[in-house]
Amino acid sequence: MLSEPDFRAELRAWVNEKSGVQVTDHSPIFADRTLRSVHIPELLLLMERLRGTPIDVEDLRPTDFRDIDTLATRFGKSS
């Protein structure tokens, strides 16, 4: 399990690499089409690896994917 700052940094680096756009923790990543829905499975796998535990996909909400800040808050800690 990574620390919260490291979790955020890894997510940010991944989004930047996939999109070719530099994002901040508050940049909307799907609303402005920085990423597309086809990126969600890979993003979930990345977050599971970073946190060290699975994510319950039954508990996902569209608002969970707003920005890096939301992802880190929602998924940055293993449950």
C-alpha positions as CSV (number, residue, x, y, z in Angstrom):
1,M,0.0,0.0,0.0
2,L,1.4,3.4,-1.0
3,S,1.1,6.5,1.0
4,E,-1.6,9.0,-0.1
5,P,0.9,11.3,-1.8
6,D,2.5,8.4,-3.6
7,F,-0.9,7.0,-4.7
8,R,-1.8,10.5,-6.1
9,A,1.5,10.8,-7.9
10,E,1.2,7.4,-9.5
11,L,-2.4,8.1,-10.6
12,R,-1.4,11.5,-12.0
13,A,1.6,10.0,-13.9
14,W,-0.6,7.3,-15.4
15,V,-3.3,9.8,-16.5
16,N,-0.6,12.1,-18.0
17,E,0.9,9.2,-19.9
18,K,-2.4,7.8,-21.2
19,S,-3.8,11.2,-22.2
20,G,-0.7,13.2,-23.2
21,V,-2.1,16.0,-21.1
22,Q,-0.7,17.3,-17.8
23,V,-3.4,17.2,-15.1
24,T,-3.6,18.4,-11.6
25,D,-5.4,16.6,-8.7
26,H,-8.5,18.7,-9.5
27,S,-8.5,18.5,-13.3
28,P,-11.7,16.7,-14.5
29,I,-10.4,13.6,-16.1
30,F,-13.5,12.2,-17.8
31,A,-15.8,15.2,-18.1
32,D,-13.3,17.0,-20.3
33,R,-12.4,13.8,-22.1
34,T,-8.8,13.7,-20.9
35,L,-9.6,10.0,-20.5
36,R,-12.4,7.9,-22.0
37,S,-14.5,5.2,-20.6
38,V,-12.3,2.5,-22.2
39,H,-9.6,3.5,-19.7
40,I,-11.7,2.6,-16.6
41,P,-10.8,-1.1,-16.4
42,E,-7.1,-0.4,-16.7
43,L,-7.5,2.5,-14.1
44,L,-9.2,0.1,-11.7
45,L,-6.5,-2.5,-12.1
46,L,-3.9,0.2,-11.4
47,M,-5.6,1.4,-8.3
48,E,-6.0,-2.2,-7.0
49,R,-2.3,-2.7,-7.5
50,L,-1.4,0.6,-5.8
51,R,-3.6,0.0,-2.8
52,G,-2.9,-3.7,-2.5
53,T,-6.5,-4.8,-2.3
54,P,-9.4,-5.4,-4.8
55,I,-12.0,-2.7,-5.5
56,D,-15.6,-3.8,-5.2
57,V,-17.0,-2.9,-8.6
58,E,-20.6,-3.2,-7.3
59,D,-19.9,-0.2,-5.1
60,L,-18.7,2.1,-7.9
61,R,-20.4,5.4,-8.7
62,P,-19.9,7.7,-11.7
63,T,-18.8,10.5,-9.3
64,D,-15.9,8.4,-8.0
65,F,-14.0,9.2,-11.3
66,R,-14.3,13.0,-11.2
67,D,-10.5,13.8,-10.7
68,I,-7.3,12.5,-9.1
69,D,-8.4,14.0,-5.7
70,T,-11.7,12.1,-5.8
71,L,-10.0,8.8,-6.8
72,A,-7.3,9.2,-4.1
73,T,-9.9,10.0,-1.4
74,R,-12.3,7.1,-2.5
75,F,-9.8,4.4,-3.3
76,G,-6.4,5.4,-1.8
77,K,-6.9,3.4,1.3
78,S,-7.4,-0.4,1.4
79,S,-10.6,-1.4,3.0
